[in-house]
Amino acid sequence: MSDHDHHHHDHSHETHPHQLQPPHEVFHDAKAGEVARVWISNGALSLSLHAMAFGKPEVWGHVLAGIAHQVAAACEEMGHGKAAANFDAIRKALNEDLGKVAAQLSPLSSKS
């Protein structure tokens, strides 16, 4: 058995010691719904998501921009730089990585 073999069993009622608490406002909104849970595991991005939560994939662009905005502001609140500079740094890295992903997904990229 390799490290990449997965044992799929139900973890839905378990908590992980490093999981974050849901935002407090969701407990006051009966229509609130989780759309993504993002982790770093074994050095890689690991996530579960409701891909069609918004009906159209392009709405995720607005969601990801909103996340970048909140991360930039939260970093400032934690004493790291100014929100605008933090956002510029996030945007620069994001644009670079989006370019790499676009190249990988391009029909012109080699599928070797």
One Martini backbone bead per residue (centre of mass of N, CA, C, O) as a GRO file, in nm:
protein
  112
    1MET     BB    1   0.094   0.038   0.025
    2SER     BB    2   0.061   0.360  -0.035
    3ASP     BB    3   0.045   0.697   0.047
    4HIS     BB    4  -0.201   0.731  -0.182
    5ASP     BB    5  -0.385   0.572  -0.024
    6HIS     BB    6  -0.730   0.572   0.052
    7HIS     BB    7  -0.943   0.609   0.335
    8HIS     BB    8  -1.289   0.594   0.311
    9HIS     BB    9  -1.441   0.774   0.570
   10ASP     BB   10  -1.640   0.905   0.813
   11HIS     BB   11  -1.574   1.255   0.943
   12SER     BB   12  -1.828   1.445   1.009
   13HIS     BB   13  -1.812   1.404   1.350
   14GLU     BB   14  -1.536   1.528   1.348
   15THR     BB   15  -1.253   1.679   1.493
   16HIS     BB   16  -0.992   1.904   1.448
   17PRO     BB   17  -0.738   2.067   1.615
   18HIS     BB   18  -0.705   2.286   1.347
   19GLN     BB   19  -0.979   2.390   1.326
   20LEU     BB   20  -1.199   2.624   1.247
   21GLN     BB   21  -1.428   2.844   1.322
   22PRO     BB   22  -1.706   2.961   1.255
   23PRO     BB   23  -1.862   3.226   1.188
   24HIS     BB   24  -2.082   3.381   1.395
   25GLU     BB   25  -2.306   3.476   1.180
   26VAL     BB   26  -2.410   3.189   1.085
   27PHE     BB   27  -2.592   3.139   1.351
   28HIS     BB   28  -2.798   3.390   1.231
   29ASP     BB   29  -2.829   3.207   0.951
   30ALA     BB   30  -3.033   2.973   0.808
   31LYS     BB   31  -2.892   3.010   0.499
   32ALA     BB   32  -2.628   2.920   0.560
   33GLY     BB   33  -2.319   2.815   0.377
   34GLU     BB   34  -2.077   2.603   0.299
   35VAL     BB   35  -1.815   2.617   0.027
   36ALA     BB   36  -1.531   2.589   0.193
   37ARG     BB   37  -1.236   2.378   0.271
   38VAL     BB   38  -0.902   2.465   0.375
   39TRP     BB   39  -0.586   2.293   0.338
   40ILE     BB   40  -0.276   2.176   0.470
   41SER     BB   41  -0.138   1.866   0.332
   42ASN     BB   42   0.157   1.741   0.281
   43GLY     BB   43   0.229   2.032   0.136
   44ALA     BB   44  -0.075   2.060   0.032
   45LEU     BB   45  -0.360   2.126  -0.118
   46SER     BB   46  -0.676   2.080   0.062
   47LEU     BB   47  -1.022   2.020  -0.048
   48SER     BB   48  -1.359   2.119   0.009
   49LEU     BB   49  -1.642   2.166  -0.223
   50HIS     BB   50  -1.903   2.379  -0.366
   51ALA     BB   51  -1.878   2.444  -0.687
   52MET     BB   52  -2.213   2.519  -0.739
   53ALA     BB   53  -2.317   2.735  -0.524
   54PHE     BB   54  -2.359   2.984  -0.761
   55GLY     BB   55  -2.408   2.832  -1.059
   56LYS     BB   56  -2.136   2.993  -1.137
   57PRO     BB   57  -1.798   2.996  -1.174
   58GLU     BB   58  -1.741   3.314  -1.186
   59VAL     BB   59  -1.817   3.382  -0.888
   60TRP     BB   60  -1.545   3.289  -0.765
   61GLY     BB   61  -1.391   3.548  -0.833
   62HIS     BB   62  -1.535   3.718  -0.615
   63VAL     BB   63  -1.461   3.540  -0.375
   64LEU     BB   64  -1.150   3.551  -0.404
   65ALA     BB   65  -1.134   3.859  -0.378
   66GLY     BB   66  -1.262   3.871  -0.094
   67ILE     BB   67  -1.046   3.704   0.043
   68ALA     BB   68  -0.804   3.886  -0.020
   69HIS     BB   69  -0.913   4.129   0.131
   70GLN     BB   70  -0.938   3.994   0.415
   71VAL     BB   71  -0.643   3.908   0.441
   72ALA     BB   72  -0.513   4.188   0.421
   73ALA     BB   73  -0.662   4.301   0.673
   74ALA     BB   74  -0.579   4.084   0.881
   75CYS     BB   75  -0.275   4.133   0.866
   76GLU     BB   76  -0.289   4.418   0.974
   77GLU     BB   77  -0.426   4.344   1.248
   78MET     BB   78  -0.154   4.155   1.308
   79GLY     BB   79   0.096   4.364   1.216
   80HIS     BB   80   0.104   4.335   0.884
   81GLY     BB   81   0.106   4.590   0.748
   82LYS     BB   82  -0.085   4.703   0.486
   83ALA     BB   83  -0.359   4.628   0.313
   84ALA     BB   84  -0.271   4.733   0.031
   85ALA     BB   85   0.007   4.587   0.025
   86ASN     BB   86  -0.099   4.305   0.075
   87PHE     BB   87  -0.279   4.293  -0.174
   88ASP     BB   88  -0.056   4.332  -0.383
   89ALA     BB   89   0.095   4.069  -0.308
   90ILE     BB   90  -0.136   3.875  -0.364
   91ARG     BB   91  -0.192   3.961  -0.659
   92LYS     BB   92   0.084   3.890  -0.774
   93ALA     BB   93   0.084   3.586  -0.703
   94LEU     BB   94  -0.187   3.517  -0.833
   95ASN     BB   95  -0.121   3.598  -1.124
   96GLU     BB   96   0.113   3.401  -1.159
   97ASP     BB   97  -0.050   3.138  -1.094
   98LEU     BB   98  -0.273   3.175  -1.306
   99GLY     BB   99  -0.079   3.152  -1.546
  100LYS     BB  100   0.010   2.858  -1.487
  101VAL     BB  101  -0.272   2.730  -1.501
  102ALA     BB  102  -0.344   2.819  -1.787
  103ALA     BB  103  -0.113   2.657  -1.918
  104GLN     BB  104  -0.208   2.375  -1.816
  105LEU     BB  105  -0.513   2.408  -1.950
  106SER     BB  106  -0.417   2.427  -2.218
  107PRO     BB  107  -0.448   2.278  -2.531
  108LEU     BB  108  -0.130   2.341  -2.595
  109SER     BB  109  -0.042   2.168  -2.387
  110SER     BB  110   0.133   1.917  -2.281
  111LYS     BB  111   0.032   1.554  -2.232
  112SER     BB  112   0.296   1.385  -2.104
   0.00000   0.00000   0.00000
